[in-house]
């Protein structure tokens, strides 16, 4: 089937930016272990620039949608399921900021990306939850781990923000660190609150539909990003004399992520065996959370003398590479035949 550019703009899903998140974390993970596996260092550089182009390509229909299909764009914000994916554009900006810090070594580019991504992450977290608190549109059927995306946006903020704050001068360093701590604290507690709601749905309500199965993996996002943020905050905070409590907290969060990694795999396999795992844009939810957990494993293995952490990180990184490759190929196919731009 063929679709016009006007249809692409009208039906452009906000969750497309999860592709930027997944590609960015693949590049960062490859760079992290590139010194041990040199081809991965080259791949990281290629993925870095590919991701920049991907973001710019996706930004065009996303922006035009607010002018040419405003009812659909505004409707996404209040949709009980789609609304949770709107902040992916903010997280994509934050991931690009991390790339420019760690891969391109260009803090002058990373800083404006970080400020914009931070503003959008906070803005969307307030707007989406404000609408949910005052509205009646969210039913138990709508509860999925996709609700974790706004908190994920908040806990990602310190990943680039803390190193950028360390390089800042005077009062700006303190302001940036304060923003990072506010973002981290609010993201963690929101995640814990939403964790209770999603667990209630999993145990006491019917299973989620097949196209939403990849969202099971989103729970790896907070439990992977939060350890990275804790380590970054410990390194950047001049008032932290003892980093051990930060590392222990990071390890505990990582431990939950290790448990959830296997649970998500079991649930996904169960749906796949029953033929209930159709391809959808939601498959990009396999990538960023898996990559975040892999990078958290690599970072923790560097600060804690415990066996097995790095090895699990390598396994998870291999899983990420597989998820990303399959999802990218099928997404390209869906773009070519127009199936990913049909109204749902």
N, C-alpha and C positions, 0 to 999 in steps of 0.2 A: 504494500500500500504506500502511496505517496502522500506527503503532507506538505503544506505550504509553510513558509517562514512565519506567517501570521498565526497559524495553528501551533507551531512550536512555541511561540511567545505566549500564546493564550494558555496552553496546557503545560508550560514549563514547570516542573516540580521543584520546590525549594531544596529537596533532598539531593539534588544533583551535586551540590557542593561537598557531599560526603565523599565524592570521587577525589576531590582535591585533598581532603583530610587523609584519605587512605593512601594516595600517592605520596603525599608529603611524609607520612610516617614511614613508608617503605624506604624513601630516600634517606631519612634520618637514621633508620635502623641499619641500612647498608653502610652508611658512613661510620656508624658506631663500631662496627666490627670489620671495617675495611682494612685496618692495619694488620689483621690476622688473615684476611681473605682479600688480597689486593684487587681482584676484578670487581669486588663490590664497591670499592672506593670510586672506581670509574663509573659504575652504574649509578651511584649516588649523585654524581655530578650531572649525568644525563637526566635522571629523574627530577632533579632540582629545576632544571630549565623547562623540562616537559610540563612540570606542574604549574609553573608560572604561566605558560601559554594556555594550559587547560583552564586555569582560573579566569584568565582574560576572555577566553572563548565563552565560558559559562556566564560571565558577568554581563555580556551583551543582552541575551534574552531575558535574564533576571531583571535587569534595569528597565528594558523596554516594556516588560510586563506591567510595571507600575504606571506607565503612561498609556499604553495601548490596551491593556486588559486589567484596569484597576480593580473592578469588582472581583475578578478571580484572584488577584494578588492579595487584596484585603481579606478575601474569604479564607485564604490559606492561614492567616494569622489567628482566626477564631475557630478553625476546624479542630475538632477534638483530637485528631490523630496527626494530620499534616502540620498543624501549628507547631508541634514539638520539633519538627525538622527545619523550621525557618532559621533558627540560630546557626545552622551549619555554615552559612556564609560568614558569620563572625568567627567561628572556629577555624574556617579555612584561612582567613586573614591572619589569625594567630599562629597557625601552623606555618604559613609562609614567613611570618616574622621569625619563627624559630629557625627556619631554613637559612634565612639571611644572617642570623647570628652564628649558627654552627657550621654551615656549609660554605656560604659565600663570604663570611667574615666581613659583612657590610652593615654595621650597626646603624649607619646613617639612613639606610633603607628600612631596616628592621623596626626602628623606633616609630615612624609614622604608621606603619602597618600595625604595630602593637597597640598604639593609642586608638586607632580606628576600630580594630577588632575588639579591644577592651570596652570601648563605648557601646558598640553594638551588642556585645555579649551581655553587659549589664542591662541595656535597654530592652532587649528581647526577653531576658529573664523576668523583668518587671512586667512587661506588657502581656506576655503569654500567660503567666500565672495570675496576673490581675484579672484577665478575662475569664480564666477558669474559676477563680475564687468567686466572682460575681455572677457568672453564668450558670446555666443548667444544661449545657450541651454535652458535658462529659459523663458518659455512662460507664458501667463496669466493662462492657464490651470494648470500650475505647482504651482501656488501660493496657499499655504495653511498655517494655523497657525504653521505647522511644521517648518517654517522659524524662529520661535521664539526660537528654541532650542539652537542655538549658543549664543544668548544674555542671555538665562537662565543660561547657563554654567558660564557666567561671573558674573551674580548677585548672584549666589550661593557661589562664592568664599569667601565673607566676613562672611558667616554663621558660618563656622569653623575657618576661618582665623582670625577674630577679637578676639575671645576668646583665640586662640593660641598665637596671638600677645601680648595679655595682660599678658600672662605667660612668654613671652620671655624677655631676658635681653638686656640692652644697645641698641646699634644701630639696632640690629636685630628687635626689636619691631617697630621702626620707619619704617624700610624697609617693614616689613610685612603689616603694616597699609597702607603704600603708595600703595603697590600692591592691597590691598583690595579696596582702593578708586578709583584707576585707573580702576579696573575691574568693580566696581559698576557704575561709571560714564559712561564708554563705553557701558556697558550692557543696562543701562536705555535708553540712547539716541538711540542705535541701535534698541531697542524694539519699541520706539516711531516712528522711521522712518519706520520700517517694519509694524507697526500697520496701517499706512496710506496705504501701498501697499495692505495689506490683506483686509482692509475695502473697498478699491476701487474694488477689485475682488468680494467681497461679494455682493456689491450693483449693480455693472455694468456688471457683467459677469454671466455665468451660474453657478448653484449651484455645490458645490464640490461633487464628487462621494461618494456613500455610505460607502465604506471601509475607507474613510478618515474622516468620521464624528467625530470619537473620537478626532481628532486634534482640533476641536472647543474648547475642554477643555484645550488645551495647554496654551491658553491666561490667564488661572488662575495661571499658573506657575509664570510668572514674577510678577503679581499683588499680589501673595501670598508670594513669596520669598523676594521681595524688602522690604516690611515692616519688615520682620525678619532681613534682613541685616542692615536696618537703625537702628533698636533698638540695634543690636549687635555692630555696629560702634559707636553709641552714648555711649554705656557702656565702650567701649575699648579705646576711644580717649581721652587722657589727656587734649587736647586743647578744648574739648567741655564742656563749662561751663553750658550751658543751653540746656537741652535735649528736651525741648518742641517743637522746630521747627522740630526736627527729628520725634517726635511722631506725629505731625500734618501731616507731609508729608507721614508717614506710614499709617495714617488713610485715607488720600485721595486715596492712591493707593489701600488700602483694600476696600474702597468704590466702586471703579471701579470693583474690583474683585467680590464684592457682586452683582453688576448689571450683570456682565458677567456670573456669576454662573447660574442665572435664564435664561439668553439668551441661554447659551449652553444647559441647560436642555430642553428648549422649542424646539430648533433646533433638538436635539437628539430625542426627543419624536416625532417630526414631521416625521423624517426619519423612525423611528421604526414603526409608525402606517402604513406607506406605504410599509413596508416590505423591506426597503432599508438600513438595518443595519446588513450586514453579519459579522460573526466573522472573525477577522484578527488580526495579531500581533499588529496592530495599537490600539487595545483595551487597551493596557497598557498605552496609552495616557490619559485614564480616571483617572489613579491613582495618579501619582506624583503631577500634578497640583491641584487636589482636596485636597490632603493631605497638600500641601504647604499652601493653603488657610485656611485649618482647623487649622494648627499650628500658622499661622499668627493671626488668631482670638483669640486663646488661649493666645498668647503673648500680643496682644493689650489689651485684657481684664484685664491683670495684671498691665498695666501702665496707662490706661485711665479709668476714672470713668463713663463709658457709658453703658447703659443697652442693652441687646440683642446681643452683640458681642460674648460673650462666648456661648450663646445658638445657634447661627448660626454656630459656630465652632463645637459644638456637632453634629448638624444635618449633617454638611458636613463630619465630621469624620465617622459618620454612613454610609453615602453614599460611602466614600472611602472604608470602610470595605466590603461593598457589591460589589463594582466594583472589588476590589482586589480578593475577593473569587471567583467570577464568572469567571474573566479573568484567574486566576491561574488554575482553574479546566479545562477550555476549552483549555488553553495552553498545559497542560499536555496531554490532549486528542489529540491535534494536533501534539505533539511530538511523541506520541505512534503510531499514524497512518501515520506519516510522512508528513502530509499535510502542516505543517509550514516550511518544508524544500524543497518545490517545487520551481522551477524557476518561476519568475513573469515577 
